[in-house]
């Protein structure tokens, strides 16, 4: 091992489930670190439970009573003598209070400090922080919109169209696009109600709506000594209702000059807050190549695998090393290959992507050179209705984008799941779409994409 084993963790508890928990366990084993899985009763037969060194049941299927139950997770830490917690993504990964509790108990939270999470977790605070750091932001309100009258005045100043966003939001919740004055009041009331129901926080802010934008994010890493670097970009513009379905690196829209400017802005953001860990600075990019800070995810992301494939670095390992006190080189990394990831969800693409939980009766994942599958699913596994519908990530790597698309088509043809519906047919048709193949798409691309039953 090239890293300092004296400071390395002896045992890491993974406060998550599914493919990301299994992904973390694999890296820990390769680093000689013991692992603890936590699981709900619905996940008793999950692979992360089978492959961890120890496993602790933390409650019934409901996330609130298991994976979001801090007291039960900390109890699992205590009885297993774990000295660090890896939160994965989702659940408690961006919960500043949880990070504080870990610190109070002398347990290393593998991620940024609670203060960093608070600075970047709330969208209004994050935007203000980025303005101070000198990072371009979308024109909008300086804080929360207090009432309809104020919102209307701001919308006129900014210029329609505008977008209303929940300050505590995510996944498209509490978000509304407004095209004219007459629509504003109803849109704001609707956004506030949805935000309150989803996040117990009805705070709304307003921004200029960037038409036909690209969603391009920069992978970043920072250590405990103020060093930061970027690991290039991912294009996440193929989305449905603000949920990412396909990610790739490098972006077909990107130029060397734009990559340098965006990378520099992302590193500037990290250094301004002394960011520790891996994270992602997300930008909206307009058709002219102007980019605007959207948000920062202070955790590992679902699509980190895309970056791993093009720079040949294990990001989970890098994350653990930084948490253990290792310094990074400060070197920026750039794509050496092209990689595309398709999220395979337990959803019916021919029926408005309706969730399709149930028992998988047959499962065959794609194989071959340049093909990677991250999954926790196997034949006989039951996909629970309680959690996110993603059952696998299919990642292909090749020297060019054209080769990568051809490889992905072949890999999708080999990906067989029976017993439930999946998004494989959608992805297969997308790979044949002429505009997608030409790289001619934006975040609204799927609004006009129709799936044909074959």
N, C-alpha and C positions, 0 to 999 in steps of 0.2 A: 504493500500500500504506500502510495506516495505522499499521503497526507499524515498529519500528526495524530497518531493513534492514542496518545496520552489524553487528549482532550475530546476524543470521540465518544459518542453516546454508547452506552452498553445495551440499552433496551428502549425501543420506540413504540409507543402506543399509537395506532392509527385510528383517529376519531372520524372514521368514514366507512364506506361500504363499497361493494361492487368493483368495477374495473380499476378505479383509482386506488382503492385499498390494496388490491392485488398488485398493481403496478409498483406501489411503494414498498410492499413486502419483498418483491423481487430485487429491487436495488439494495435494500437493507441486507438481505442475505449475501449479496455480492460484496458488501462492505464488511461483513462479519458482525453485523448488528442484530441482536435478538428482536423479535417483533411480538406485539400483542394486538390481536384483532378484537374489536367490540362488535356486537351484532344484536339485532332485534330478533324476536322469535320468528319473524318472517324470513330472516336471512340465515337461519340455522344451517342450511345446506349449501350456503354460498362458498365459492372457492377461496375467498379471502379468509374465511374461518378455518378451512381445511389446511391451508398452507402456512398460516402464522404459527409461531412457536407456542403461543398461548392464545386462548380466546375466552372472552367474558361476555355473557349475555347481559344486556343493559335495559331490557324492557320489551314491551309489546310492539307490534308493527308501526304504530303511529310515530312519526319522527319526533313529535313534541315529547313523547314519553321515552324516547330511546336516543337517537342520534343528536337531538337538540337538548337533551337532558344533561346539563353540566354536572350536577351533583353525582349522577350515576357514572359519568365518564371519569370524574376525579376519583371516585371510589375504586374504579377499575385500575387507575394509575397506582393508587395506594396499595391495593392487594397484590399487584404484580411487580411493584418496585420499578416501574418504568421511570426513566430520567428525562424523557422528552415526549412531546406529542406532535404528531404530524396531522394537520387537519384536512389535508386533501383540498378539494374544491367544494363549494356549496356548504350546507350545514353551518358549522361554526368557524369556517375558514377566515371570514372577515368580521368576526365578532370581537370587538375591542375589549368588552368586559371579560370574555373568556380568556383572551390573551393576558389580561391583568391578573385573573385568578391563577393562571399557570405560573406567572411570575411570583405571586404571593406564596405559592406552595413550593417554590424552588424547582419547578418543572420547566424545561425549555420549550417554548412555543416555537415550532419550526415555521418561521414567517416573520413579518415585521413586528415592531413593538406596537402596543396598544395605541400609543400616541400617533404613530404613522397611519395606522388603520383609521383612526378618527379623522385625521387630516384629509385622507383620500376617500373614505367610505361614504361620507355625505357629499352629494354632488355639488351643493352650493359651496360648502367649505373647500372642496377640491378645486372648483373653478376659481375661487378667490386665491387659493394657494398658487395655482398655475399662473394667474395674472401677475402675482408678485415674483414668480420665478422667471417671467418673461417668455412663457410658452403661449402660442396663439390659441385663443379660445373663441367659441362661437358668440357673436353679439347677442346680448340678452339682458335679463334683469340682474341687478347686483345682489339680490337676495330673494326671499320668498315673495310671491305676489299676495298682497293682503286682501284684496277684494276685486270684484269684476271691473269696477271703474278704473282702478290703478292698472289692471291688466290690459284693458282696452287702450289706455293711453300709451302704455309700453309697446303694444302691438303696432300701433300707428307710427311710433318713433322708429321701431326696428324695421317695419315694413313686412307685409304679408308675402308668403305664408309664414306662420310661426308655429312652434310646437310647444305644448304644455307638457311638463315632465314632473313626476313625483320625486322630491328630493331624496327620499329613502328607497327609490324604486329600483327595478330590475326586471328583465324579461318582458319588457313592454307594458308592464302594469302601470296604470296612472299616467298614460301617455296619450295625447290627442293632438292631431294636426288641425290648425284653424286657417281657413283661407280668406275669411272676410269678417267684418264687425258683427254681422248678424248671427254668426255661428259661435261667437266667443263665449257668451254666458253659459249656454248649454254644455259646451265642451269643457269649460272650467269646472262646472258643478259635477259633471260626470267623472272627470279626472280625479277630483278631490275625493269623491265617494269611493272610487275604486282603490285609490291610494290608502285611504283610511282602513278599508276592509282588508287590504293585502298586507300592509306594513304597520298598522296602528299609528300612522303618521300621514295626515292629509296635506302636508306642505307641498305647494306647487311653485315651480319657477318657469320662466318663459325664455325661449331662445329663438333665433332666426332658424327657420326650417331650410336646410340645405337640400335642394332638389337633386335627385339622381346622384346621391353621394356614394362613394366607396367607403366601406368600413375596413380600415387598415390599422392593424395594431403592431406595436413594436415590443418585442420581448426584451426585458431588461433584467439585470442582476446587480445587486449592490452588497457590499460587505459591511462589517462593523466598524470599519476604519475610514469611511467616507468615499471609498472607491466605487465607481459605477461604470457599467458598460452596457451596450445593446447587442442583442444577438439577432439582429435583422428583423424583417417584417413577416406578417401573415395577412393575407387578404381573406376577410370573413364576410364578404358582401352577399353571398348566397344565403339568404335568411328567409324564414317564414314567420310572420308575426313577431319579428325581432328575435327569433330563436335561430342560432346558427345551425346550418345543416352541412355545409361544405367549407373547408378551409384549405388554403394553399400557400406555399412559399417557394419562390418569390412571387409577389403579386404581378400579374400580367400587365398591370397599369403602371408599375413602378419604373422610374428611371434612376440611373446612378446618382444624379444630382438631387432628386427628390428623396431618395433613400438616405443620403447624407444629411439633408436638412431635417428630416423627421427623426432620424437616429440621434442627431445632436440635440433636438428638442426633448426627446425622451430621457436622454442622459442628464440633461439640465434639470428636468423635473425630479429625477432620482436624487441628484446631488443636493438640490435645494432642501429636501426633507431628510437627507442622510439615510436614504432608503436601505433597508437590510432585507436580503432574500431575493427570490425571483418574483417577477410581477410583469404586468402588461400595461403599457400606456396606449390607450385606444384613441384613434383619431377618425374624424369624418374628413374625407378628401373630395373636393368638388372637381368638376370636369376640367378645370383649368390648372389643377395641381396644387391649389391652395388647401392647406390642412388646418384643422381646428381640433383642439383637445376636447375629448368627449368624457372620458372617465379613466380611472386607473383601477385595475384589479390587483389587489395586494395579496396574491396567492398564485399557486400553480393553476393553469387553465386546462380545460378539457383538451384543447388543441395543441398543447405543448409538444406533443409527439411529432407534429409537422416540423417544428423547428429542430427537434432532435435529429430528424432524418436528413436535414440539409446542412447542419453544421457538425454532426457526429459528436454530440455531447449529451450525456445523461443529465437532464435538468433536475431530476429528483436528487441525484447524487450531489450536484452543485448546490442545491438548496440545503441539503443536510450539512455539507462542508462549511458553508457560510454560517449556518446556525451554530456549528461547533467552534467557530472562531477563526476559520481559515480566511486568508485574504485572497481576493481575486486579482488577476493580472491587470485588469482595466482594459484589456484588449477587446475591441469590437469584433464580432463575427459576422460573416456574410455568407449567403447561400452558395454552396458548392454543387448542389443538385437541385432538382425540382421535386416537390412532394405535394400530394393532394390527400386530404382526409375526408372520408364520407362517414357521417354519423349514422349508424344503423339503429333505428328506433323501433320499438314494438308499437307501431302505428300502422293504420291502414291508409295508404296514400290515395286509394281509389274512393275513400269515404271521408274526405276532408281531414285526413290524418287522425282519425279517431283512435284513441289508445286501444291497444290489443293485448292486455295481460292474459296470462294463461300458461299452460305447461308446454315446454318445447319438446316435441316428440322426436325430432331429428335435427342434428346440427352438424354442419360441415363448414369450417372456415377456410378461406382462401389461403393458398400457399404459393411458394415460388420465389425466385430472386426478386428482391426489391418490394416484397409485399409483407406488411406487418398487420397483425390483428391483435388489438387489446380488448379483451372481453373476460367476463366472469361467468359466461353462460355455457351450458353443455346440454346434451340430450338428457331429458328428465328434469331439468331445472324449471322451476316455476317463476315466471316473471310476475312480480307483485304489483298490484294497482296502487300501492302506497307511495312509491318513489318515482323518480324520473324514468322516462320510458326508454332511455338509451341502453341498448344491450351490448353494443360493440362499436369499436372504431376501426375502420378499414383504412389503412394508410399505404399508399404506393409511392415509390421513389424511382426516378429515372433521370437521365442526363438533360432531357428537354421536356417542356410542357406537353408537347405533342405525344412523345413516347409515354409520358406519365398517364395521360388520358387513355391511351390504348391499353396500357397495363391495368388501369383501374377497370375498364370495361371487361377485360378478361377476368379480373379478380371478382367482380360483381357477379359474373356468370357462374363462378364456382361457389359463391357464398350461398349456402342452402340452409334455410331455417323452416321447419315445419311445425305445425301446431298453433302458431300465432301468425298474425300479419306483420310484415316489416316494411321499412322504407327502401329496401333493395330495388324494387321496380322503378321507383322514382329516380334514384341515383343512376340507374342504368339508362333511363331515357334522357336524363340531364347530360350525361356524357356524350350523347349523340346530337345534342342541340347545337346548331351552327353558331349562334351568338355566344354560347358558353365556350365553345371550342376556339372562337376568335378572341376570347377575353373581353367581350363587349357586354358587360353587365354592371349592375349597381345593386343597392340594397332593396330596391323595389322590383327586381328582375322576376321574382317568382309570382308577382301579382298577375302576370299575364301568361304564366307557364301552365299549360294544361296537360295533365297526365292521361295518356291513352291506354285504355284497357286492351291488352293483346292476348 
